[in-house]
Amino acid sequence: MPLLRDTALATAFDQGADSYDRLTGLNPGYHAQLRRSARRLALGAGGAPVWRVLDLGCGTGASTAALAGALPAARITGVDASAGMLSRARAKTWPSRVRFAHAPVEDLAGAGVRGPFDAVFAAYLFRNLSDPDPVLRAVRGLLAPGGLLAVHDYALGGRRTDRLVWSAVCRGVVLPLGTATGNRGLYRHLWRSVLYFDTAPAFGARLARAGFDRVRVLPLPGWGTGITHTFLARRPPAAGADVR
């Protein structure tokens, strides 16, 4: 079965939106790890003000909530290609500084989403893209000089054990739960997308090739150690300046 991409993936997320929050709630540490990555983004700013944040692939708003808690003064724009997932996000209670837009990450301008942003956060996004490189370059262009990118995702550390643990969890837990919701295809895609995506060191190198500096690859604790990581990177500041 090939990986789901573009419209097919957005449709699968539309179909799975109603049960998505329930299933992620069964994942030990899911929300705590998102909050940890959001805090790492805030700490990475080093005290510099972070006023405008873009939450790419915001889904039902779990990452948006993590950002709102870690950056209490920031205006946050959540964007997702799935109308169903966004509908779930918009139905929740948000402060006035949070807004949402429906758009694929490849066409943010078409939805009126324009930079510069002080920070971009992307959770569970890049391994789902047909080609991450042009999107990374576009994200770099959306950031103000010195702006930060934080990527939170499943990316295997490179050990054989990491691959075995991920497949065991998917076969024993993720796929049965996905089947119970009637959307096995989406969760089979989740399993395979991680196996076929970059390892954590390879994605760090991809960030550097896309023009980011100060790239850091940080593992997350819990059962997903060696599987789930935070990636921090910076758009280099303007010549003669070092703002972070």
C-alpha positions in Angstrom: 0.0 0.0 0.0 1.6 3.4 -1.0 1.7 6.2 1.4 -1.1 8.7 1.4 -0.2 12.1 0.0 -1.8 15.5 -0.7 -5.6 15.3 -1.3 -5.8 11.6 -0.3 -4.1 12.3 3.0 -6.3 15.3 3.7 -9.4 13.2 3.0 -8.2 10.5 5.3 -7.7 13.0 8.1 -11.2 14.5 7.4 -12.6 11.0 7.8 -10.7 10.4 11.0 -11.2 13.8 12.6 -14.1 12.8 14.9 -12.0 10.1 16.6 -8.6 11.6 16.4 -8.5 13.3 19.8 -9.8 10.2 21.5 -7.1 8.1 20.0 -4.2 10.5 20.7 -5.5 10.8 24.3 -4.7 7.0 24.6 -1.1 7.7 23.7 0.9 8.1 27.0 2.7 11.4 26.9 1.3 12.6 23.6 0.2 16.1 24.9 3.1 16.3 27.4 5.6 15.8 24.6 4.0 18.5 22.5 4.1 20.9 25.4 7.8 20.0 25.9 8.6 20.8 22.3 6.7 24.1 22.6 8.7 25.0 25.7 11.9 24.1 23.9 10.9 26.6 21.2 10.2 29.3 23.8 13.5 28.6 25.5 15.3 28.6 22.1 14.2 32.2 21.7 16.6 33.1 24.5 14.3 35.8 25.9 13.8 37.5 22.6 10.1 38.5 22.0 8.0 36.0 20.1 4.9 37.8 18.9 3.8 35.9 15.8 3.8 32.1 15.6 2.7 29.9 12.7 1.5 26.4 13.7 1.8 24.4 10.5 -0.3 21.2 10.3 -2.2 22.2 13.5 -4.7 19.3 13.2 -7.3 19.4 15.9 -5.4 22.0 17.8 -3.2 20.0 20.3 -0.1 21.7 19.1 -1.8 25.1 19.1 -2.8 24.6 22.8 0.8 23.6 23.6 2.1 26.8 21.9 -0.6 29.0 23.6 0.6 27.7 27.0 4.4 28.1 26.3 4.1 31.5 24.6 1.3 33.4 26.5 1.8 36.7 24.6 2.1 35.3 21.1 -0.5 35.6 18.3 -0.8 32.1 16.9 -2.0 31.1 13.4 -2.9 27.5 13.0 -3.0 26.1 9.5 -4.1 22.7 8.2 -5.1 21.1 4.9 -7.8 19.0 6.5 -11.1 20.8 6.8 -12.4 18.1 9.2 -9.4 18.5 11.6 -9.7 22.3 11.5 -13.4 22.1 12.3 -12.5 20.1 15.5 -9.9 22.7 16.3 -12.2 25.7 15.8 -14.9 24.1 18.0 -12.6 24.4 21.0 -12.3 27.5 23.3 -9.4 29.7 22.3 -8.1 33.1 23.4 -8.6 35.9 20.9 -4.9 35.8 19.9 -5.4 32.4 18.2 -6.9 32.0 14.7 -7.0 29.2 12.1 -6.8 29.0 8.4 -7.6 26.2 6.0 -4.8 25.7 3.5 -2.2 23.2 2.3 1.3 24.2 3.5 2.3 24.5 -0.2 -0.2 27.4 -0.7 -0.3 29.5 2.5 -0.4 32.8 0.7 -3.7 31.7 -1.0 -5.3 31.6 2.5 -3.8 35.0 3.4 -1.1 33.5 5.6 2.0 35.7 5.2 5.1 36.4 7.2 7.2 37.4 8.8 6.8 35.1 11.8 9.0 35.0 14.8 8.6 31.3 15.0 7.1 28.4 13.1 6.1 25.1 14.8 5.3 22.0 12.8 4.1 18.8 14.6 3.8 15.6 12.6 3.9 17.4 9.3 7.1 17.0 7.3 7.1 13.2 7.0 3.6 13.5 5.4 4.8 15.7 2.6 5.6 14.5 -0.9 8.7 16.7 -0.9 9.7 18.4 2.3 12.5 20.5 0.8 10.5 23.2 -1.0 8.3 23.5 2.1 11.3 23.9 4.4 12.6 26.6 2.1 9.2 28.3 2.1 9.1 28.2 5.9 12.6 29.8 6.0 11.2 32.6 3.9 8.2 33.1 6.2 10.5 33.6 9.2 11.9 36.9 10.2 15.8 36.9 10.3 16.8 35.1 13.4 13.4 33.4 13.6 13.0 29.9 14.9 11.6 26.7 13.5 10.6 23.8 15.9 9.6 20.5 14.3 8.0 17.9 16.6 7.7 14.5 14.9 8.3 10.8 14.9 11.7 10.3 13.3 13.6 7.1 14.2 17.0 7.6 15.9 18.7 5.2 13.5 19.1 2.1 15.8 17.5 -1.2 14.8 15.7 -1.2 18.2 13.9 2.1 17.4 12.4 0.6 14.2 11.4 -2.6 16.0 9.7 -0.7 18.9 7.8 1.6 16.5 6.6 -1.4 14.4 5.6 -3.3 17.6 3.6 -0.4 18.9 1.9 0.2 15.6 1.0 -3.5 15.1 -0.1 -4.0 18.7 -1.9 -0.7 19.4 -2.1 1.8 16.6 -3.5 -0.4 13.8 -6.1 -2.2 16.0 -7.4 1.2 17.3 -7.4 2.6 13.8 -9.3 -0.4 12.5 -11.9 0.0 15.3 -12.6 3.6 14.0 -13.1 2.4 10.5 -10.1 4.3 9.2 -7.3 1.7 9.2 -5.7 3.3 6.1 -4.8 6.5 7.9 -3.1 4.7 10.8 -1.4 2.3 8.4 0.0 5.4 6.7 1.2 6.7 10.1 3.1 3.5 10.7 4.7 3.4 7.2 5.4 7.1 6.9 7.7 7.0 9.9 9.6 3.9 8.6 10.1 5.6 5.2 11.0 9.1 6.5 14.4 10.5 7.4 16.1 9.3 10.5 16.5 12.0 13.1 20.1 12.8 12.1 19.2 12.8 8.4 16.3 15.3 9.0 18.7 17.5 11.0 21.0 17.5 8.0 18.0 18.3 5.7 17.3 21.4 7.8 20.9 22.6 7.4 20.7 22.1 3.6 17.5 24.2 3.6 19.5 27.1 4.9 18.9 26.9 8.7 21.6 27.1 11.2 21.9 26.2 14.9 20.2 22.9 14.2 19.6 20.8 17.2 18.1 17.3 17.4 16.6 16.6 20.8 15.1 13.3 21.8 11.9 13.2 23.8 11.4 11.1 26.9 9.1 8.2 27.5 8.3 5.1 25.5 9.1 7.1 22.3 12.7 7.8 23.2 14.6 7.2 20.0 11.4 7.6 18.0 10.0 11.1 18.8 12.2 14.2 18.6 12.2 17.9 18.7 14.2 19.6 16.0 15.2 23.2 16.6 16.7 25.5 13.9 17.1 29.1 13.1 16.8 31.3 10.0 20.2 33.1 10.1 20.0 36.7 11.1 20.7 39.5 8.7 24.3 40.2 8.0 26.0 42.0 10.9 23.2 41.0 13.4 22.9 38.1 15.8 19.5 38.5 17.3 19.3 35.1 19.1 
